[in-house]
Amino acid sequence: MNHPVVGGRGIISRLLFWQPKYDFLQYFLSSKFKEALLVSLNYFIWLFLFYISYLLIAQDINIFWQILIATLISELIEKKVKKKVYWCRPLFLHRHTTPPGLVARWYNTGSFPSGHTIKAVFFFLFLLINPVFPPLLYLTIVIPLLSFRVLTGFHYPIDLLGGIVIGALIWWPATFIQAPTNLNHFVKIIFDYVFFRF
């Protein structure tokens, strides 16, 4: 796999490809409890974003389509770009394999961009115009989770920056999606039934 060029790097390059000197991933792989914590923190953000999507859709059923389209586009972009493998994930430079409990094929592609960040950004932007959850609290939860992925070697800072840009670019056109009223009514019936909102 490719890896960032390290020889003669300037300060900007060092910041974009920064990694801690201490091997935090090795620390989390040193016991079953820490390993379980690593995997839990990796997946917790998806549960949190699912909760945020629930709050958004409960307030405005049309946001279901905006979130759906934004998510589908983000998945397509992420998979397409990661196949290029501009550089591998930092953890592989330390000769680590994908930690147990994580799907290896999701991590054996390139590191850029961060899919977690793409989705976290467009959900944050949806929250800014539909404040169903305190945006500051959202950032307080999400930023440490994304930073943790840099510390443990899943990403470089540049992967997160790429995710921020892509997430914002996906969000903006998604806000213009307006489904027909009868379609929204149908989705609302299903949504209320699934989440016992009678």
C-alpha positions as CSV (number, residue, x, y, z in Angstrom):
1,M,0.0,0.0,0.0
2,N,1.0,3.6,-0.5
3,H,2.0,5.8,2.4
4,P,2.6,9.6,2.7
5,V,6.1,10.8,1.6
6,V,7.9,11.6,4.8
7,G,11.3,12.8,3.6
8,G,11.8,16.6,3.8
9,R,8.2,17.3,4.9
10,G,7.3,20.9,5.7
11,I,5.3,22.0,8.7
12,I,2.0,21.9,6.9
13,S,2.7,18.3,5.7
14,R,3.7,17.3,9.2
15,L,0.5,18.6,10.5
16,L,-1.7,17.0,7.8
17,F,-0.1,13.6,8.3
18,W,0.5,14.0,12.1
19,Q,0.5,10.8,14.2
20,P,1.3,10.5,17.9
21,K,4.7,9.0,18.8
22,Y,3.1,6.7,21.3
23,D,1.3,3.7,19.7
24,F,-2.1,4.1,21.2
25,L,-3.6,1.3,19.1
26,Q,-1.1,-1.2,20.6
27,Y,-2.3,0.0,24.1
28,F,-5.9,-0.7,23.2
29,L,-5.0,-4.1,21.8
30,S,-3.1,-5.1,25.0
31,S,-6.2,-6.5,26.8
32,K,-9.7,-7.8,25.9
33,F,-11.3,-5.0,27.8
34,K,-9.4,-2.2,26.1
35,E,-9.9,-4.0,22.7
36,A,-13.7,-4.0,23.4
37,L,-13.5,-0.3,24.3
38,L,-11.8,0.4,21.0
39,V,-14.4,-1.3,19.0
40,S,-17.3,0.2,21.0
41,L,-15.9,3.8,20.5
42,N,-15.6,3.0,16.8
43,Y,-19.2,2.1,16.5
44,F,-20.7,4.5,19.1
45,I,-20.7,7.4,16.6
46,W,-23.0,5.4,14.3
47,L,-25.5,4.9,17.1
48,F,-25.3,8.5,18.0
49,L,-25.9,9.7,14.4
50,F,-28.8,7.3,14.2
51,Y,-30.3,9.0,17.3
52,I,-29.7,12.4,15.7
53,S,-31.4,11.3,12.5
54,Y,-34.4,10.0,14.5
55,L,-34.7,13.5,16.2
56,L,-34.4,15.3,12.8
57,I,-36.9,13.1,11.0
58,A,-39.4,13.2,14.0
59,Q,-39.4,17.0,13.6
60,D,-39.6,17.1,9.8
61,I,-40.3,13.9,7.8
62,N,-38.9,15.4,4.6
63,I,-35.4,15.3,6.2
64,F,-35.6,11.5,5.9
65,W,-35.0,12.0,2.1
66,Q,-32.3,14.6,2.6
67,I,-30.4,12.3,5.0
68,L,-30.9,9.2,2.8
69,I,-29.6,10.9,-0.3
70,A,-26.7,12.5,1.6
71,T,-25.8,9.2,3.1
72,L,-25.9,7.3,-0.2
73,I,-23.8,9.9,-2.0
74,S,-21.3,9.9,0.8
75,E,-21.0,6.1,0.6
76,L,-20.4,6.3,-3.1
77,I,-17.8,9.0,-2.9
78,E,-16.0,7.4,0.0
79,K,-15.8,4.0,-1.7
80,K,-14.7,5.5,-5.0
81,V,-12.0,7.7,-3.5
82,K,-10.7,5.1,-1.1
83,K,-10.2,2.7,-3.9
84,K,-7.5,5.1,-5.2
85,V,-5.5,4.4,-2.0
86,Y,-3.6,7.7,-1.9
87,W,-2.1,6.4,1.3
88,C,-2.8,3.6,3.7
89,R,-4.1,3.9,7.2
90,P,-1.4,4.8,9.7
91,L,-2.0,1.6,11.7
92,F,-0.6,-0.4,8.8
93,L,2.7,1.5,8.9
94,H,3.1,0.1,12.4
95,R,2.5,-3.4,11.0
96,H,-0.8,-3.7,12.8
97,T,-3.7,-5.7,11.3
98,T,-7.3,-4.6,11.5
99,P,-8.3,-4.9,15.1
100,P,-10.7,-7.8,15.9
101,G,-14.3,-6.8,15.9
102,L,-13.9,-4.4,13.0
103,V,-14.7,-5.4,9.4
104,A,-11.2,-5.8,7.7
105,R,-12.4,-5.0,4.2
106,W,-13.6,-1.6,5.4
107,Y,-10.0,-0.8,6.5
108,N,-7.8,-2.4,3.9
109,T,-8.6,0.4,1.4
110,G,-7.1,3.9,1.5
111,S,-7.3,6.2,4.5
112,F,-8.7,9.3,2.7
113,P,-11.3,10.6,3.2
114,S,-12.8,9.8,6.7
115,G,-16.3,8.4,6.2
116,H,-17.1,9.0,9.9
117,T,-16.2,12.7,9.4
118,I,-18.2,13.1,6.2
119,K,-21.4,12.0,7.9
120,A,-20.7,13.8,11.2
121,V,-20.3,17.0,9.3
122,F,-23.5,16.9,7.3
123,F,-25.5,15.8,10.3
124,F,-24.0,18.8,12.2
125,L,-25.1,21.1,9.4
126,F,-28.6,19.6,9.4
127,L,-28.7,20.3,13.2
128,L,-27.7,23.9,12.7
129,I,-30.9,24.6,10.6
130,N,-33.0,22.1,12.6
131,P,-31.9,22.5,16.2
132,V,-33.4,19.3,17.7
133,F,-30.2,18.6,19.7
134,P,-27.7,21.2,21.1
135,P,-25.1,21.8,18.4
136,L,-22.4,22.5,21.0
137,L,-23.2,19.2,22.8
138,Y,-23.1,17.5,19.5
139,L,-19.5,18.8,18.8
140,T,-18.5,17.9,22.4
141,I,-19.5,14.3,21.7
142,V,-18.3,14.0,18.0
143,I,-15.0,15.8,18.0
144,P,-13.4,13.5,20.7
145,L,-14.6,10.4,18.8
146,L,-13.1,11.6,15.5
147,S,-9.9,12.7,17.2
148,F,-9.7,9.2,18.8
149,R,-9.5,7.7,15.3
150,V,-6.4,9.8,14.5
151,L,-4.8,8.9,17.8
152,T,-5.3,5.2,17.3
153,G,-4.0,5.2,13.7
154,F,-7.2,4.8,11.7
155,H,-6.7,8.2,10.1
156,Y,-4.5,11.2,9.5
157,P,-5.7,14.7,10.2
158,I,-5.9,15.3,6.4
159,D,-8.5,12.5,6.1
160,L,-10.7,14.4,8.6
161,L,-10.2,17.7,6.7
162,G,-11.2,16.0,3.5
163,G,-14.2,14.5,5.3
164,I,-15.2,18.0,6.5
165,V,-15.1,19.5,3.0
166,I,-16.9,16.5,1.3
167,G,-19.5,16.4,4.1
168,A,-20.3,20.1,3.6
169,L,-20.5,19.8,-0.2
170,I,-22.9,16.8,0.1
171,W,-25.1,18.6,2.7
172,W,-25.8,21.7,0.7
173,P,-27.5,20.2,-2.4
174,A,-29.3,17.7,-0.1
175,T,-31.1,20.5,1.6
176,F,-33.0,21.3,-1.6
177,I,-34.6,17.9,-1.8
178,Q,-38.4,18.1,-1.3
179,A,-40.4,14.9,-1.6
180,P,-44.0,14.9,-2.7
181,T,-46.5,15.3,0.2
182,N,-48.1,11.9,-0.3
183,L,-44.7,10.2,-0.2
184,N,-43.7,12.0,3.0
185,H,-47.1,11.0,4.5
186,F,-46.3,7.3,3.6
187,V,-42.9,7.5,5.2
188,K,-44.4,9.2,8.3
189,I,-46.8,6.3,8.8
190,I,-43.9,3.8,8.7
191,F,-41.7,6.0,10.9
192,D,-44.4,6.4,13.5
193,Y,-45.2,2.6,13.4
194,V,-41.5,1.6,13.8
195,F,-40.8,4.0,16.6
196,F,-44.2,3.6,18.4
197,R,-45.2,7.2,17.8
198,F,-49.0,6.9,18.0
